[in-house]
């Protein structure tokens, strides 16, 4: 059973299941009595779920010695804890190399849009930057790091947290910007577009791993905002971008997180930085909505609680064929 199928099992039913999933991550915690237990996250293309393995279980011993990103076979019973799907694992084994390689295509979550089309859109947005220095700055980065940018996730869990997620997020932001830039003539279009295309490039250093994404040492110690600022600065200096424009481009990257408590190094203080920050926030949150709509069973009315939205998402479609509101007559 896929993760989506598992989550469609009604709460209160305890049904046996088996399936192949990716071991995404495990974190050791302690009970109030000081005993160790593991919170294990497992997933496939259709989503992920967490379950608890206590220290005296075979599952605890198994996951304690397994590398994250391993393809595994599980047998268990469906269950829920605090209204979240949290199955009881009865048996777990690692797939052999040949079976794991065959299974990976169905296990690794990826951007739902065609990657080649996303990349073609990205190249179109780069080519549309009229200012030669800003365009050259983006082109220099992509020539140097484009292969990493193309496959990187945009996060571990929050938004666009899957293969090619960074590319998808960036292109979605560029599409939004192109649509609404005419409404804001105060915003320099070339600078804003260059800022959008480079705002999250530090994530190619912040994250590592293909099957299971986690933070690198530099990602933990410095974060993608600082790492991205450095990459953009290196590219700008290399192509001899005007120092005033480079400063404004750097400011977009340093401030795009929106709030200092969200990880911004500075508050947005130019028209372009405010513009990019707002579009980033919009697409991050809509990315959470889109993923919830994709991964929630049709039998459910709401998705699971989404921390980034501080709410679950109503996934039932709008009924546009309902009768008109007679109270307006």
Backbone torsions as a table, in degrees:
resi	resn	phi	psi	omega
1	UNK	NA	141.5	175.5
2	UNK	-77.3	166.6	177.8
3	UNK	-60.9	-42.0	179.7
4	UNK	-60.9	-40.2	178.0
5	UNK	-67.1	-39.0	178.5
6	UNK	-62.1	-43.4	-177.2
7	UNK	-71.2	-13.5	177.3
8	UNK	-80.7	-11.7	178.2
9	UNK	-65.9	126.2	-176.6
10	UNK	-57.6	141.3	176.3
11	UNK	-63.4	135.2	-176.2
12	UNK	103.7	-23.4	174.5
13	UNK	-85.6	135.5	176.0
14	UNK	-116.0	95.5	-174.1
15	UNK	-111.4	142.5	175.7
16	UNK	-70.8	147.4	177.6
17	UNK	-150.1	163.1	170.3
18	UNK	-143.6	155.0	179.4
19	UNK	-176.7	169.8	178.0
20	UNK	-112.2	128.9	-175.1
21	UNK	-140.3	165.2	173.6
22	UNK	-91.5	135.8	170.5
23	UNK	-80.9	102.0	-173.6
24	UNK	-81.4	-46.5	178.8
25	UNK	-168.2	157.3	176.2
26	UNK	-139.1	141.8	-179.6
27	UNK	-132.0	127.4	-178.2
28	UNK	-81.6	130.7	177.6
29	UNK	-133.0	174.7	-177.8
30	UNK	-124.3	142.5	173.1
31	UNK	-74.4	173.3	178.2
32	UNK	-62.9	-23.7	178.9
33	UNK	-87.9	-0.3	176.8
34	UNK	91.9	5.6	179.7
35	UNK	-83.6	144.6	179.5
36	UNK	-76.9	143.8	167.1
37	UNK	-145.1	161.3	-178.0
38	UNK	-112.8	134.0	166.9
39	UNK	-100.2	114.5	-172.9
40	UNK	-109.4	132.5	174.8
41	UNK	-108.2	128.3	-179.5
42	UNK	-124.7	153.7	-178.8
43	UNK	-164.0	174.1	171.5
44	UNK	-148.3	-163.9	-177.6
45	UNK	-61.3	-23.5	-172.5
46	UNK	-96.4	1.9	178.7
47	UNK	143.2	-164.4	-178.3
48	UNK	-148.2	164.7	175.6
49	UNK	-150.2	160.6	177.6
50	UNK	-116.2	151.3	175.1
51	UNK	-146.3	160.1	-176.7
52	UNK	-106.0	133.4	176.8
53	UNK	-119.6	117.0	-177.7
54	UNK	-83.2	158.6	-169.5
55	UNK	-60.6	-23.0	-178.4
56	UNK	-94.5	10.0	-176.9
57	UNK	-99.8	156.4	175.6
58	UNK	-65.4	-34.2	179.8
59	UNK	-62.6	-38.7	178.4
60	UNK	-60.7	-46.6	-179.7
61	UNK	-64.3	-38.9	-179.1
62	UNK	-64.0	-53.5	-175.9
63	UNK	-69.7	-26.0	179.0
64	UNK	-64.3	-26.0	-178.1
65	UNK	-110.4	3.1	-179.7
66	UNK	-93.3	144.8	175.8
67	UNK	-79.4	141.2	174.8
68	UNK	-62.4	140.8	-175.5
69	UNK	96.8	1.7	179.1
70	UNK	-78.6	138.2	173.2
71	UNK	-83.9	129.0	-174.8
72	UNK	-132.5	156.7	174.7
73	UNK	-109.3	132.6	-176.4
74	UNK	-124.8	142.3	166.8
75	UNK	-122.4	137.8	-178.3
76	UNK	-170.0	-167.1	176.6
77	UNK	-125.2	139.9	178.5
78	UNK	-67.6	147.3	178.8
79	UNK	-162.1	167.7	178.5
80	UNK	-134.0	150.0	175.6
81	UNK	-139.1	124.0	-175.3
82	UNK	52.2	43.7	177.0
83	UNK	67.9	11.3	177.0
84	UNK	-112.3	142.9	177.8
85	UNK	-62.4	122.8	-177.9
86	UNK	-149.3	85.8	-171.6
87	UNK	-71.2	161.1	173.6
88	UNK	-96.6	120.4	-177.5
89	UNK	-86.6	130.4	179.6
90	UNK	-107.3	-32.7	178.9
91	UNK	-149.9	140.9	-179.7
92	UNK	-146.0	134.2	178.2
93	UNK	-139.7	151.9	176.1
94	UNK	-85.1	142.1	176.5
95	UNK	-75.3	148.8	174.6
96	UNK	-71.5	168.2	-171.9
97	UNK	-56.4	-44.5	-176.9
98	UNK	-65.9	-45.7	179.3
99	UNK	-66.4	-37.8	179.8
100	UNK	-63.5	-42.2	179.4
101	UNK	-63.0	-39.1	178.7
102	UNK	-68.1	-33.2	-175.3
103	UNK	-79.4	-23.7	-171.3
104	UNK	-56.3	-37.8	-178.1
105	UNK	-59.7	-28.4	-179.8
106	UNK	-95.1	-4.4	-174.1
107	UNK	-105.3	-37.1	-174.3
108	UNK	-81.8	118.1	178.1
109	UNK	-70.2	139.7	-176.4
110	UNK	-138.9	164.3	177.4
111	UNK	-57.0	136.5	-177.4
112	UNK	-71.3	-23.0	179.2
113	UNK	-81.7	155.0	177.8
114	UNK	-62.4	126.1	-174.4
115	UNK	-66.6	-38.1	179.9
116	UNK	-64.6	-37.5	177.8
117	UNK	-68.4	-39.9	176.9
118	UNK	-61.1	-44.3	-179.0
119	UNK	-66.1	-38.5	177.6
120	UNK	-62.3	-40.8	176.4
121	UNK	-62.5	-42.7	179.2
122	UNK	-58.7	-46.3	-179.8
123	UNK	-63.1	-34.8	177.3
124	UNK	-65.7	-41.5	178.8
125	UNK	-66.1	-38.5	177.2
126	UNK	-63.3	-47.5	-178.6
127	UNK	-63.1	-25.5	-178.7
128	UNK	-78.8	-7.8	176.4
129	UNK	-73.1	115.6	-174.6
130	UNK	-76.8	-32.8	-178.4
131	UNK	-71.4	122.7	-172.4
132	UNK	-62.1	-42.9	-177.5
133	UNK	-67.7	-42.2	178.1
134	UNK	-66.2	-42.1	177.9
135	UNK	-63.2	-42.1	-179.8
136	UNK	-64.1	-34.6	178.7
137	UNK	-63.4	-46.4	179.2
138	UNK	-66.3	-43.0	-179.6
139	UNK	-62.3	-38.7	-180.0
140	UNK	-64.6	-42.5	177.9
141	UNK	-61.8	-47.2	-176.8
142	UNK	-65.8	-35.3	177.7
143	UNK	-65.2	-32.2	-176.9
144	UNK	-88.0	-39.2	-170.7
145	UNK	-126.1	8.9	-173.0
146	UNK	-59.8	-36.3	-178.3
147	UNK	-64.8	-35.6	177.0
148	UNK	-73.4	-41.4	-179.9
149	UNK	-60.1	-37.6	-174.6
150	UNK	-65.1	-33.5	-174.4
151	UNK	-103.4	-14.0	-171.3
152	UNK	-65.9	145.2	168.7
153	UNK	-74.4	157.9	177.4
154	UNK	-93.3	-8.3	-178.9
155	UNK	-169.8	172.1	173.5
156	UNK	-86.9	-38.3	-175.6
157	UNK	-144.1	-25.4	-167.5
158	UNK	-72.9	-65.4	-177.7
159	UNK	-144.9	144.9	-178.3
160	UNK	48.1	44.5	-174.1
161	UNK	-91.5	65.5	-179.1
162	UNK	-162.8	169.9	-177.6
163	UNK	-56.7	136.7	-177.1
164	UNK	69.0	8.8	-178.3
165	UNK	-64.4	-35.9	179.5
166	UNK	-65.3	-42.9	177.4
167	UNK	-62.5	-46.7	-179.2
168	UNK	-60.3	-47.9	-179.9
169	UNK	-59.4	-44.9	-177.7
170	UNK	-65.4	-44.5	-179.8
171	UNK	-66.6	-39.8	177.5
172	UNK	-60.6	-42.3	177.7
173	UNK	-63.0	-41.3	179.9
174	UNK	-64.5	-38.0	177.7
175	UNK	-63.5	-43.5	178.2
176	UNK	-61.8	-46.2	-178.6
177	UNK	-59.3	-45.3	-179.1
178	UNK	-60.7	-36.2	-178.2
179	UNK	-71.5	-36.5	-171.9
180	UNK	-107.9	-6.0	178.5
181	UNK	-55.3	-37.5	178.6
182	UNK	-59.4	-21.1	179.0
183	UNK	-76.5	-16.8	-173.9
184	UNK	-128.6	76.9	-178.3
185	UNK	-63.4	-16.5	178.6
186	UNK	-70.6	-19.2	-177.8
187	UNK	-88.9	126.0	175.9
188	UNK	-71.4	116.1	-172.0
189	UNK	-63.5	-42.3	-178.1
190	UNK	-66.2	-43.2	-179.6
191	UNK	-66.9	-41.8	179.2
192	UNK	-63.7	-42.1	-179.1
193	UNK	-67.2	-42.3	177.1
194	UNK	-61.4	-39.1	178.3
195	UNK	-64.5	-40.8	177.9
196	UNK	-63.4	-45.8	-176.0
197	UNK	-67.2	-23.1	-178.0
198	UNK	-111.2	-2.2	-168.7
199	UNK	-61.6	-32.6	-174.7
200	UNK	-113.0	17.1	-173.2
201	UNK	-64.4	-21.4	177.4
202	UNK	-62.8	-16.6	-179.5
203	UNK	-68.8	-20.1	177.0
204	UNK	-69.2	-19.3	175.0
205	UNK	-100.8	-32.0	-177.4
206	UNK	-64.9	-34.5	-175.3
207	UNK	-114.2	153.6	175.0
208	UNK	-143.7	159.6	177.7
209	UNK	102.8	141.6	180.0
210	UNK	-103.9	-53.7	179.2
211	UNK	-71.9	-40.0	179.4
212	UNK	-135.0	117.6	-175.6
213	UNK	-86.4	134.9	173.8
214	UNK	-146.7	168.4	-177.8
215	UNK	-78.9	144.6	174.3
216	UNK	-82.6	173.8	175.3
217	UNK	-58.7	-47.0	179.4
218	UNK	-65.7	-34.8	178.1
219	UNK	-62.1	-38.8	178.8
220	UNK	-72.7	-44.4	-173.2
221	UNK	-80.5	-26.1	-175.0
222	UNK	-123.3	-39.4	179.1
223	UNK	86.1	157.6	-172.2
224	UNK	-70.1	-23.9	179.5
225	UNK	-64.4	-50.8	179.1
226	UNK	-67.1	-42.7	179.8
227	UNK	-62.6	-40.6	178.6
228	UNK	-68.0	-39.2	175.5
229	UNK	-57.1	-42.7	-179.3
230	UNK	-67.4	-42.5	179.6
231	UNK	-63.9	-43.8	179.2
232	UNK	-65.6	-39.6	179.2
233	UNK	-64.3	-43.5	178.4
234	UNK	-58.1	-44.3	179.9
235	UNK	-66.1	-42.9	-179.4
236	UNK	-64.5	-41.9	178.6
237	UNK	-65.7	-39.8	-177.9
238	UNK	-61.2	-39.8	-178.1
239	UNK	-94.0	5.8	177.7
240	UNK	62.6	43.6	174.9
241	UNK	-64.8	138.4	178.1
242	UNK	-47.9	134.0	-172.5
243	UNK	-61.6	-34.7	179.3
244	UNK	-68.2	-41.7	177.4
245	UNK	-66.9	-39.8	178.7
246	UNK	-62.0	-40.9	178.3
247	UNK	-61.0	-42.2	179.7
248	UNK	-68.8	-37.3	176.8
249	UNK	-65.5	-43.7	177.5
250	UNK	-60.5	-39.2	-179.0
251	UNK	-63.8	-37.4	177.0
252	UNK	-58.5	-45.4	-178.8
253	UNK	-67.5	-42.0	-177.2
254	UNK	-68.8	-23.9	-174.0
255	UNK	-111.7	0.2	-169.5
256	UNK	-67.7	-18.1	179.6
257	UNK	-70.2	-14.2	170.6
258	UNK	92.7	-44.7	-178.7
259	UNK	-134.8	147.7	-179.8
260	UNK	-61.1	-37.3	-179.2
261	UNK	-73.2	-12.7	175.9
262	UNK	-93.1	-3.0	177.6
263	UNK	114.1	0.5	176.9
264	UNK	-67.6	141.6	175.8
265	UNK	-84.4	-18.7	178.2
266	UNK	-155.0	157.4	175.4
267	UNK	-81.3	143.2	-179.2
268	UNK	-59.0	125.2	-173.0
269	UNK	-133.7	16.7	172.8
270	UNK	-133.1	157.5	178.8
271	UNK	-54.6	-41.5	-177.7
272	UNK	-68.1	-39.3	-179.1
273	UNK	-67.0	-41.8	177.0
274	UNK	-62.5	-44.2	-179.8
275	UNK	-58.7	-49.9	-178.0
276	UNK	-66.4	-41.1	-179.1
277	UNK	-61.5	-41.2	-179.4
278	UNK	-68.7	-40.0	178.6
279	UNK	-67.6	-37.7	177.6
280	UNK	-60.4	-46.2	179.9
281	UNK	-63.8	-41.6	178.5
282	UNK	-60.5	-50.6	-175.3
283	UNK	-71.9	-31.9	176.1
284	UNK	-60.9	-46.7	-177.8
285	UNK	-71.2	-39.9	177.9
286	UNK	-69.0	-28.7	173.5
287	UNK	-62.5	-39.0	176.1
288	UNK	-63.7	-41.5	179.1
289	UNK	-63.7	-46.7	-178.1
290	UNK	-61.5	-41.5	179.5
291	UNK	-66.4	-39.3	177.9
292	UNK	-62.9	-41.0	179.2
293	UNK	-65.2	-36.8	179.7
294	UNK	-71.0	-38.7	-167.0
295	UNK	-100.1	-4.4	-179.9
296	UNK	-93.2	135.7	-179.6
297	UNK	-60.3	146.1	177.5
298	UNK	-64.7	-18.3	178.8
299	UNK	-77.0	-14.9	-177.3
300	UNK	-93.9	146.3	175.6
301	UNK	-86.4	-37.3	-179.5
302	UNK	-123.4	152.4	171.1
303	UNK	-75.5	175.8	169.8
304	UNK	-65.5	161.4	175.8
305	UNK	-59.2	131.7	-179.0
306	UNK	-110.8	110.7	-175.6
307	UNK	-55.2	-39.0	-178.2
308	UNK	-66.2	-22.4	177.9
309	UNK	-103.2	-12.1	-176.8
310	UNK	59.0	32.6	-178.9
311	UNK	-170.2	158.5	166.8
312	UNK	-79.0	170.1	-180.0
313	UNK	-112.3	132.4	173.0
314	UNK	-71.7	115.8	-171.9
315	UNK	-101.3	-8.2	177.5
316	UNK	-70.6	136.8	-176.0
317	UNK	-68.9	157.3	176.3
318	UNK	-69.2	135.1	177.1
319	UNK	-90.7	101.5	-178.1
320	UNK	-87.5	-1.3	-177.2
321	UNK	-102.6	8.5	180.0
322	UNK	-70.1	160.6	-179.1
323	UNK	-64.9	148.2	179.1
324	UNK	-64.1	154.4	-178.4
325	UNK	-72.9	108.9	-177.0
326	UNK	-71.7	-18.0	-178.4
327	UNK	-66.8	-15.5	-178.6
328	UNK	-85.6	-8.0	-177.3
329	UNK	-75.3	NA	NA
